[in-house]
Amino acid sequence: MNNKTFPIIPDGFFFIIPLAVLAVIFACLGVTWAGVFFLAATLFVMWFFRNPNRVTPEDEKAIISPADGRVLKIEEVEEKELLNEKVRKVSIFMSVFNVHVNRAPCTGTVKAISYRKGKFFPADLDKASELNEKNSVLIETEDGRKILTTQIAGIIARRIVCWIKEGMQIQKGERFGLIKFGSRLEVFMPLDTTIHVKAGDRVRAGETRIGYLI
């Protein structure tokens, strides 16, 4: 199965298959309520790991949202781990009802991937950005601009998945990972980036323009 084409992310079958087996077992035993419960759970998890296609804008200067969800805040910060400079940061919260496949915000070379263990505070809290488990992906565009995307685990999400490696070429809108069961994504862009969203906006991975490189 291919993460790019299959309608359900293969990682989800680790949860889907056991739930489906339990639904069948209880149905065969005549325990109707349990069979219905596990069938509903199976359908929900299949829906959670859905993998829809998206149409990505071709504008090379546009920075695209890496996640479905709601924009929590936009701020100017000093990123000290991989960029070591002041940047604009857009924080996006993904609830359990959002598509959780993450997509590259720009086209370029994966220059660095940095994973850090941490806590599991609710992903919509500001302290989750600093204290929670996270995985950062740094992409450098053809003209040398650097865009950093950070996957942050939440109170329910306990595993960050990243399918790419350092040195790979990646296309804008290409699937690169997911965070299981609710989480947060942050995008760090150059200070002169024009931001196209505001706090409270709903965004779609691979489609919504969140910024524009000058």
C-alpha positions in Angstrom: 0.0 0.0 0.0 1.2 3.5 -0.9 0.9 6.5 1.4 0.3 8.6 -1.7 -2.5 6.7 -3.3 -4.3 4.4 -0.9 -7.5 6.0 0.5 -6.6 5.0 4.1 -3.1 5.6 5.5 -1.5 2.1 6.0 -0.5 3.1 9.6 -4.1 3.0 10.5 -4.5 -0.7 9.9 -2.6 -1.4 13.1 -5.8 -0.1 14.8 -8.5 -1.0 12.2 -7.8 -4.7 11.9 -8.0 -5.6 15.7 -11.2 -3.5 16.1 -12.8 -5.2 13.0 -11.9 -8.6 14.3 -13.5 -7.9 17.7 -16.6 -6.6 15.9 -16.9 -9.9 14.0 -16.2 -12.0 17.1 -18.9 -10.3 19.2 -21.4 -10.4 16.4 -20.8 -14.2 16.0 -21.2 -14.7 19.7 -24.5 -12.8 19.6 -23.3 -9.9 21.9 -25.0 -7.3 19.8 -24.1 -4.2 21.8 -20.4 -5.1 21.8 -20.5 -5.9 18.1 -22.1 -2.6 17.3 -19.6 -0.7 19.5 -16.5 -2.2 17.9 -18.0 -1.8 14.4 -18.6 1.9 15.1 -15.0 2.2 16.5 -13.7 0.5 13.3 -15.5 2.9 11.0 -14.4 5.9 13.1 -10.7 4.9 12.9 -11.0 4.2 9.2 -12.4 7.7 8.8 -9.7 9.2 11.0 -6.9 7.7 8.8 -8.6 8.8 5.6 -6.1 10.0 2.9 -7.9 12.3 0.5 -6.3 13.8 -2.6 -5.7 17.5 -2.7 -5.1 20.1 -5.5 -2.0 22.1 -4.6 -1.6 25.6 -6.0 1.3 25.8 -8.4 2.5 29.3 -7.4 6.1 28.6 -6.4 6.2 31.5 -3.9 3.1 30.4 -2.0 3.6 28.5 1.3 0.9 25.9 1.8 -0.7 24.7 5.0 0.9 21.4 6.1 -2.2 20.4 8.0 -6.0 20.5 8.2 -7.3 22.4 11.2 -7.7 25.8 12.8 -5.1 28.6 13.0 -4.3 29.2 16.7 -2.0 32.1 16.4 0.5 34.0 14.2 3.5 35.5 15.8 7.1 36.6 15.4 9.5 34.4 17.3 13.2 33.5 17.5 13.5 29.8 16.4 16.6 28.5 18.3 16.8 24.8 17.3 17.3 24.7 13.5 17.0 28.2 12.1 18.6 30.3 14.8 16.9 33.5 13.7 13.7 35.5 14.0 10.9 34.1 11.9 7.1 34.3 11.5 5.3 31.3 13.0 1.8 30.0 12.2 0.4 27.5 14.6 -2.3 25.1 13.5 -4.4 22.9 15.8 -5.8 19.5 14.4 -8.7 18.0 16.3 -9.5 14.3 16.1 -12.1 15.2 13.4 -9.5 16.6 10.9 -7.6 14.8 8.3 -4.2 14.0 10.0 -2.0 13.5 6.9 0.7 16.2 6.9 2.0 17.7 3.6 5.1 19.7 2.6 4.4 23.5 2.7 6.9 24.1 -0.1 9.1 22.4 -2.7 12.7 21.9 -1.9 15.4 19.7 -0.3 14.9 18.2 3.2 18.0 19.7 5.0 17.3 18.4 8.5 14.9 16.3 10.5 15.0 16.7 14.3 13.0 14.6 16.7 12.7 15.4 20.4 10.9 13.5 23.2 8.6 15.5 25.5 5.3 15.8 27.3 1.8 15.3 26.1 -0.1 18.5 27.1 -3.2 19.5 25.1 -2.0 20.6 21.7 -4.0 23.8 21.7 -2.0 25.2 24.7 0.9 27.4 24.1 3.2 25.3 26.4 2.7 22.3 24.1 4.9 24.1 21.5 7.9 24.1 23.9 7.3 21.0 26.1 5.6 18.3 24.0 7.1 15.6 21.9 7.8 17.0 18.5 9.5 16.3 15.1 10.9 19.2 13.0 11.4 19.1 9.2 13.5 21.8 7.6 13.1 22.3 3.9 15.3 24.6 1.8 13.8 26.0 -1.4 15.7 26.2 -4.7 16.5 29.9 -4.0 17.8 29.2 -0.5 14.8 30.1 1.6 14.3 27.9 4.6 10.8 26.7 5.8 10.5 24.7 9.0 7.5 22.6 9.8 7.2 21.1 13.3 4.8 18.2 14.2 3.8 18.3 17.8 2.0 15.5 19.7 -1.0 16.3 21.8 -2.7 14.8 24.9 -4.2 12.0 22.9 -1.7 11.7 20.1 1.2 9.5 21.3 3.1 8.9 18.1 4.5 11.2 15.4 5.1 9.5 12.0 7.5 11.0 9.4 8.0 9.2 6.1 10.8 11.3 4.7 14.6 11.5 5.3 17.3 14.1 5.1 18.6 14.8 1.6 15.3 13.9 -0.1 13.7 16.2 -2.6 10.1 16.9 -1.8 7.3 18.6 -3.7 4.8 21.2 -2.3 1.7 19.4 -1.1 3.5 16.0 -1.0 2.5 13.8 2.0 5.4 13.5 4.5 3.8 12.1 7.7 1.0 12.3 10.3 0.4 12.6 14.0 -2.1 10.1 15.5 -5.3 11.3 17.2 -5.1 15.1 17.6 -2.1 17.3 17.5 -0.5 20.6 16.4 1.6 21.8 13.4 3.8 24.9 13.4 5.3 26.5 10.3 8.3 28.9 10.6 8.8 31.2 7.6 11.2 34.1 6.9 10.3 37.4 8.5 9.5 39.1 5.2 6.8 36.4 4.4 3.4 37.9 3.7 0.9 36.0 5.9 -2.4 35.1 4.2 -4.3 33.7 7.2 -5.4 34.9 10.7 -6.2 33.3 14.0 -9.4 31.3 13.8 -9.2 30.5 10.1 -9.8 27.0 8.9 -7.0 25.6 6.7 -6.6 22.5 4.5 -3.3 20.6 4.1 -1.9 20.9 0.6 -4.4 23.6 -0.5 -4.7 26.6 1.7 -2.1 29.4 1.1 -0.8 30.5 4.6 2.0 32.7 3.4 3.8 34.2 0.4 7.6 34.5 0.0 8.7 38.0 -1.1 
